[in-house]
Amino acid sequence: MVNGVRNATGLASVQRSHFSHSFFCQVAEAVLTSQLKAHQEKPNFIIKIPKETLTEKYGEDSGLMYDLKDQGGELLSLRYDLTVPFARYLAMSKVKKMKRYHVGKVWRRESPSIVQGRYREFCQCDFDIAGQFDPMIPDAECLKIMCEILSGLQLGDFLIKVNDRRIVDGMFAACGVPESKFRAICSSIDKLDKMAWKDVRHEMVAKKGLAPEVADRIGDYVQCHGGVSLVEQMFQDPRLSQNKQALEGLEDLKLLFEYLNLFGIAEKISFDLSLARGLDYYTGVIYEAVLLQTPTQAGEEPLNVGSVAAGGRYDGLVGMFDPKGHKVPCVGLSIGVERIFYIVEQRMKTKGEKVRTTETQVFVATPQKNFLQERLKLITELWDAGIKAEMLYKNNPKLLTQLHYCESTGIPLVVIIGEQELKEGIIKIRSVASREEVAIKRENLVAEIQKRLSES
């Protein structure tokens, strides 16, 4: 039907000068009628994606979604993350197994704070493994990938907190939280990385109606963190050991730590009962990476950007989009690109390093007027040799302006040609960092630059 509408509209735009408006309406009506009749005989035909794809997938965080309305009044939203669209794709394409990464923009109705790494429009990098596999193998691989990324970026020491939503729900049940309040209390617990326990407790009791003694029982758990020994300890806990959900989660975490040991990353992982991950679609293992030390300039307050990566298992999300409810187990992680960029920039500033905004290796300059043609000849020679070179798009730029540009952008080498150099058949090469200049024969220019670049 959608194609029929588009074809009819296209026909109208092409032939509007030849047919009357009433004739167009008759044609459009006939096309639509025929399309509807044809599709009425195909009960499984899906015209478009159902409304409200994102609604009720994010719990209390749904308030951060950007809701929109198109001209037809349909409810729409900008995507909140890359996970829900991925799950929808798996369901609509009937894909049962897939391993993928995806980089894209997402939007949230946040109060922007650059210092805390919060933006309304930002970029995420996701990695996901979809499919039915033996327990904890893909989960362990996701954590291995997360460690490799954070180590490779050299952000400093980091820790990955791990928990399981079944343990969280089991803890709530064991402490006496009414099931109707599970998601609301989970959202409060998820704020413990930003708020003190007393403030979270106040929110649960005063704003969400939780009994004070229940909140205190939760407080005993959420202050616990450690390694596999804590997992073993929780098996003996008088409350958790009586909860089937919690025991299932603990069994998987025990297996997970075995694999993490084999991957050589167990020392980077902490079983942390305060980790809740407030998003509603998580069903099993959850994790979140935090930096232990964030570089700052002397006298500055430490950066507080929260987690730099997070993820978990979401086995029920694909089934929510499948007409028959067929499930595809999934686990994945998300890297906060902007937060990491900000941390890297601050780290470079602390060390006095500049962020290079160009890959240019050589700048072609002149100290005199009317040398555009010679600069063009010279830069062509460098380009043809595969050297990344540039020059100012001016006929007669000042030499000081050209040198300042190289210093500000971090271009390492400058080649200078003027009347004297042209007459003697030489070129001057200037090191931007040391400001030292040497003269070489014109025919040796490319070889000399390639040599310097290989040594740098």
QUIQUI-V589345 format. One record per backbone hydrogen bond with DSSP energy under -0.5 kcal/mol. CO is the residue of the C=O (numbers start at 1). NH is the residue of the N-H. E is the energy in kcal/mol with one decimal. If there is no record, write none. Layout:
BEGIN
CO & NH & E
CO & NH & E
END
This chain:
BEGIN
1 & 5 & -2.3
2 & 6 & -2.2
3 & 7 & -2.7
4 & 8 & -2.4
5 & 9 & -2.5
6 & 10 & -2.5
7 & 11 & -2.3
8 & 12 & -1.9
9 & 13 & -2.1
10 & 14 & -1.7
11 & 15 & -2.2
12 & 16 & -0.8
15 & 18 & -1.8
15 & 19 & -1.9
20 & 24 & -1.9
21 & 25 & -2.1
22 & 26 & -2.0
23 & 27 & -2.4
24 & 28 & -3.1
25 & 29 & -2.6
26 & 30 & -2.3
27 & 31 & -2.5
28 & 32 & -2.8
29 & 33 & -2.5
30 & 34 & -2.2
31 & 35 & -2.4
32 & 36 & -2.8
33 & 37 & -2.4
34 & 38 & -2.1
35 & 39 & -2.4
36 & 40 & -1.9
37 & 41 & -0.6
38 & 41 & -0.7
39 & 42 & -1.6
41 & 43 & -0.5
42 & 45 & -1.9
45 & 47 & -0.6
54 & 57 & -1.6
57 & 281 & -0.8
58 & 61 & -1.8
59 & 62 & -1.8
60 & 63 & -1.4
61 & 64 & -2.3
62 & 65 & -1.6
64 & 109 & -4.3
65 & 67 & -1.0
66 & 78 & -2.1
68 & 76 & -2.7
70 & 73 & -1.9
74 & 70 & -1.4
75 & 52 & -0.8
76 & 68 & -4.1
79 & 107 & -2.5
82 & 86 & -1.1
83 & 87 & -2.4
84 & 88 & -2.4
85 & 89 & -2.1
86 & 90 & -2.3
87 & 91 & -2.1
88 & 92 & -2.8
89 & 93 & -2.4
90 & 94 & -0.6
90 & 95 & -1.9
91 & 94 & -0.6
98 & 130 & -3.7
100 & 128 & -2.6
102 & 126 & -3.2
104 & 124 & -2.8
106 & 122 & -2.2
108 & 110 & -2.3
110 & 112 & -0.8
113 & 118 & -2.9
114 & 117 & -1.2
115 & 304 & -0.8
118 & 113 & -2.3
120 & 108 & -2.2
122 & 106 & -2.8
123 & 337 & -1.2
123 & 338 & -0.7
124 & 104 & -2.2
125 & 335 & -3.0
126 & 102 & -2.3
127 & 333 & -2.7
128 & 100 & -2.2
129 & 331 & -1.8
130 & 98 & -2.2
131 & 133 & -0.7
134 & 137 & -1.2
136 & 140 & -2.0
137 & 141 & -1.8
138 & 142 & -2.2
139 & 143 & -1.7
140 & 144 & -2.1
141 & 145 & -2.7
142 & 146 & -2.3
143 & 147 & -2.2
144 & 148 & -2.3
145 & 149 & -2.5
146 & 150 & -2.4
147 & 151 & -2.5
148 & 152 & -2.5
149 & 153 & -1.9
150 & 155 & -1.1
151 & 154 & -1.0
157 & 292 & -2.6
157 & 293 & -1.0
159 & 161 & -0.7
159 & 290 & -2.7
160 & 270 & -2.5
161 & 288 & -2.0
162 & 272 & -2.4
163 & 286 & -2.7
164 & 167 & -0.6
164 & 168 & -2.3
165 & 169 & -2.8
166 & 170 & -2.3
167 & 171 & -2.7
168 & 172 & -2.3
169 & 173 & -2.5
170 & 174 & -2.7
171 & 175 & -1.8
172 & 176 & -0.8
172 & 177 & -2.9
173 & 176 & -0.9
178 & 181 & -2.2
179 & 182 & -1.4
181 & 185 & -2.8
182 & 186 & -2.4
183 & 187 & -2.0
184 & 188 & -1.4
185 & 189 & -2.6
186 & 190 & -1.8
188 & 191 & -1.8
189 & 192 & -1.9
190 & 193 & -0.5
191 & 194 & -2.0
191 & 195 & -2.4
196 & 199 & -0.5
196 & 200 & -2.0
197 & 201 & -3.2
198 & 202 & -2.0
199 & 203 & -2.0
200 & 204 & -2.3
201 & 205 & -2.4
202 & 206 & -2.9
202 & 207 & -0.7
203 & 207 & -1.3
203 & 208 & -1.2
204 & 210 & -2.5
205 & 209 & -0.7
211 & 214 & -0.6
211 & 215 & -2.1
212 & 216 & -2.1
213 & 217 & -1.6
214 & 218 & -2.1
215 & 219 & -2.1
216 & 220 & -1.3
217 & 221 & -0.9
218 & 221 & -0.8
218 & 222 & -2.5
219 & 223 & -0.7
221 & 224 & -2.5
224 & 273 & -2.0
226 & 271 & -3.5
227 & 230 & -1.0
227 & 231 & -1.1
228 & 232 & -2.2
229 & 233 & -2.0
230 & 234 & -2.3
231 & 235 & -1.2
232 & 236 & -0.7
233 & 236 & -1.0
234 & 237 & -0.8
237 & 241 & -2.3
239 & 242 & -1.4
240 & 243 & -2.1
242 & 244 & -0.6
243 & 247 & -2.1
244 & 248 & -2.1
245 & 249 & -2.1
246 & 250 & -2.5
247 & 251 & -2.4
248 & 252 & -1.9
249 & 253 & -2.2
250 & 254 & -2.3
251 & 255 & -1.9
252 & 256 & -2.7
253 & 257 & -2.4
254 & 258 & -1.2
255 & 259 & -1.7
256 & 260 & -2.5
257 & 261 & -2.0
258 & 262 & -1.6
259 & 263 & -2.1
260 & 264 & -0.6
260 & 265 & -2.4
260 & 266 & -0.8
261 & 264 & -0.7
265 & 268 & -2.0
266 & 269 & -1.5
268 & 160 & -3.0
270 & 162 & -3.1
270 & 272 & -0.7
271 & 226 & -2.1
271 & 273 & -0.5
272 & 275 & -1.5
279 & 282 & -1.0
284 & 165 & -3.2
285 & 313 & -2.7
286 & 163 & -2.5
287 & 311 & -2.3
288 & 161 & -3.0
289 & 308 & -2.1
289 & 309 & -1.0
290 & 159 & -2.6
293 & 295 & -0.6
297 & 300 & -2.3
308 & 336 & -2.5
309 & 289 & -3.4
310 & 334 & -3.3
311 & 287 & -2.4
312 & 332 & -1.9
313 & 283 & -2.9
313 & 284 & -1.2
316 & 320 & -0.8
317 & 320 & -0.8
317 & 321 & -0.5
318 & 321 & -1.7
318 & 322 & -0.7
322 & 325 & -1.7
329 & 131 & -3.1
330 & 314 & -2.3
331 & 129 & -3.0
332 & 312 & -1.9
333 & 127 & -2.3
334 & 310 & -2.1
335 & 125 & -1.8
335 & 337 & -1.2
336 & 340 & -2.0
337 & 341 & -2.6
338 & 342 & -2.5
339 & 343 & -2.1
340 & 344 & -2.7
341 & 345 & -2.6
342 & 346 & -2.3
343 & 347 & -2.4
344 & 348 & -2.3
345 & 349 & -2.1
346 & 350 & -2.1
347 & 351 & -1.4
348 & 353 & -3.0
349 & 352 & -1.2
354 & 356 & -0.7
361 & 413 & -1.3
362 & 390 & -1.6
363 & 365 & -0.6
363 & 415 & -2.9
365 & 417 & -2.0
371 & 375 & -2.0
372 & 376 & -2.5
373 & 377 & -2.2
374 & 378 & -2.3
375 & 379 & -2.8
376 & 380 & -1.9
377 & 381 & -1.7
378 & 382 & -1.7
379 & 383 & -2.8
380 & 384 & -2.6
381 & 385 & -0.9
382 & 385 & -0.5
382 & 387 & -2.4
383 & 386 & -2.2
387 & 389 & -0.9
388 & 361 & -2.6
388 & 362 & -2.1
390 & 364 & -2.4
392 & 394 & -2.0
395 & 371 & -0.5
398 & 402 & -1.9
399 & 403 & -2.4
400 & 404 & -2.6
401 & 405 & -1.9
402 & 406 & -1.7
403 & 407 & -2.0
404 & 408 & -2.5
405 & 409 & -1.8
406 & 410 & -1.0
406 & 411 & -1.5
412 & 432 & -2.5
413 & 363 & -2.2
414 & 430 & -3.3
415 & 365 & -3.0
416 & 428 & -2.0
418 & 422 & -2.6
419 & 423 & -2.3
420 & 424 & -2.0
421 & 425 & -1.0
421 & 426 & -2.3
425 & 442 & -2.3
427 & 440 & -2.6
428 & 416 & -2.7
428 & 430 & -0.5
429 & 438 & -2.1
430 & 414 & -2.2
430 & 432 & -0.6
431 & 435 & -2.3
436 & 431 & -2.7
438 & 429 & -3.0
440 & 427 & -2.5
441 & 444 & -1.6
442 & 445 & -1.6
444 & 448 & -2.3
445 & 449 & -2.5
446 & 450 & -2.6
447 & 451 & -1.9
448 & 452 & -2.3
449 & 453 & -2.7
450 & 454 & -1.8
451 & 455 & -1.2
452 & 456 & -1.1
END
